[in-house]
Amino acid sequence: MKKLLGYMFVFFMTLVAISVGIWYFVLHKRPISLRMNQSGTVSRVTPEPSVLIPAKEYDYIDQGVMRGGTLHQHTMITQIRFGVHPRFERIVIETENADPTATPLSRPGAFELVRDAKDPMTVRLKLFGYAPVTAPLPSLAKSRLLRSIAAPRSGVLLIHLRRPALFKAYTLTAPARIVIDFEPVS
């Protein structure tokens, strides 16, 4: 009987540890919660600290959603850069307030990065509260992982992959930037 109670206790504690882990890494680490209305605009925002989780030091993902930034009404993309590094490739998106008389942004505008459900070789960057993208799109001629970047409509950047890759995103300040890293699947 004591052995059975011991096994039940270990099982129960394991369930508690898993539940706490799910709460901490999935539910607790959400920087913002956005609610969209039928016209596609943000109708409600639950603000939280304006940092993206997973942060720079966390692992790459191949599915799921990464959210970050702070919701601003008039954010614009001023520059999109691309770089090849030994273990990964990086896209840096610089942002600023579209109103030149307003205070400079401390964090980039709200965004969501997700692998496209219809095309697994496409990563979709949804931008909330951004002006249409007018910054020149970078050349990806030197890329081994990325085929192209497109801005088909306001508030969306599509990153097309040449081959399967993991990705992660995080934000930087001064100037406000969204950084997206891609690593080949090994």
N, C-alpha and C positions, 0 to 999 in steps of 0.2 A: 504494500500500500504506500509506504514512504517513497519507494522508487517511482511509482506512478505519479505521486504528487510532485516529485522532483522534476520528472519529465514535463508535466503540465506547467510547472513554474517556468522552466526554460523556454517552452513553447510560447507562453504568454509574454515573457520578457522580449523574446525575439520579435513578436508582433508589435509590441510597443516601440522597440528600436526602429523597425521598418516604418511604422506610422510617423514617428518623429522625423526620420530621414526624409520621407515624402513631404511632410509639411514644410520642413526647412528648405529643401532644395527645389521644390516645385511651387508651393503656394506662397511661402514667405518671401522668396526672392523675386517677386514680380514688381518692377519699378513703377508701372502705371497700368491702369485698366481703362480701356477705351470702349465706349458704346457707340455704335454707328446707327444712324437712322436710315430709312429707306432711300433717301437721296444720296447716300454715301458720305455724308459729312458727320463729323464727330458731334454727338449730342450730349454726351456726359463723360467726364473724366474724373477718375478717382486718383488724385495726385499722391505720389509717394516720393521718397528721395530720388533725385534725378541721376541715377547711375544705372548702367546696364549690367545685369547679371545674366549669364556668367561674365565676369570681368576678364581682363587681359590674361591673367594667369590660369584661368580655367580651360578645360579641354574643348576641342572642336566638337561639333555635332554634325550629323548627317540628316537629321530630321527634327521636326519640332519648330518652335517659334522663339526668336530672340527679340525682346522689346527694349527700348531705351529712349533716352532724351526727355525733354520737357515740352509739354504742349505750348506752342506759341502760335499766335494767329498769323503772323507775316514773316515766315522764315524763307530764306532763299539759299540756293546752292551757288556758291561763288566759284568753286573749283573742284574738279574730280581728277585725282591723280592715280596712277598705277605704278607698281614697282614689283620687280622679281627679286626674291631673296633665296638663299640656298635651300631652305626647307619649306618655304611657303611663298604665296603671292599675295599682294596687298592692294586694296582699293581704299583711298582716303577721300572722304567727301567733306570739304570745308563749307561751313554754313555761317550765315550772319543774318541780322535783322534786315528785312526788306525796306524798312523805314530808316533812312540814314540819320534822322534826328532822334531816333529812339536809342535807348541804352544798348550797348553791344551785348550779344548773347553770352551767357556764362556756360551754357550747355547747348548742344544741338537740339533742334526740334524733335518731336516725338516720331519714332519710326518703329517698324516691325520687319524683321528679316525672316523669311520662310522659304523652304523649297516648294516650288510650284507643284500642286497636286496632279495636274494634267501632264506636265513634262518634268520628270525628275532631273533633267539636265539643265534646268533653269532655276535660279534663285531670285525670288521677288523681294524687292525692298519697297515697302509701303511707307510713304512719307505723309504725316498728318500735319496740316496747317502750312504746307510749303507752297510757294509760288511755282508755276511751271518751270521745269528745268531748262535754263538757257545757257548754262555753262557748257563749254565744249566737252564732248565725251573723249576719253583718252584712247589712244591706239593700243591695241592688245597684240600687236605683231610679235612681240618677244615672249608672249605667254605660252606656257605649256599646258595650262589648266583652263584658261578662260578664252572663249571664242569671241564674244561681243558683249557690249553694254548698250541697252536701248532705253529710251524714255518715251514709250508709246502714248502716254497721256499724263496729265498733271497728277502728281502724287505717287508715281510709280516708276521705279527703275528695274529693268530686267537684266540680270546677269546670266548669260548663256555659257555653259561649260563645254569644253572640248571633251573632257573625260570626267568620271566620277571624282568628287572632291568633298572633303569635310570643310565646314566653315565656322567662323566665330566672329562676333562683332563686339565692339566696345566703344565708349565715347572718350574724347579728350577735350581739354579746355584750352583757351588762349592761343589760338582761336578755336571756336567750337567746331569739333570734327566728329564724324562717324568713321570708324576704321573697321574694315571687313577683311579678314584674313582667310585664305583658302589653302588647304593642304591636300596633297594627293592621297587617295585611298591606297594603302599598301596591302 
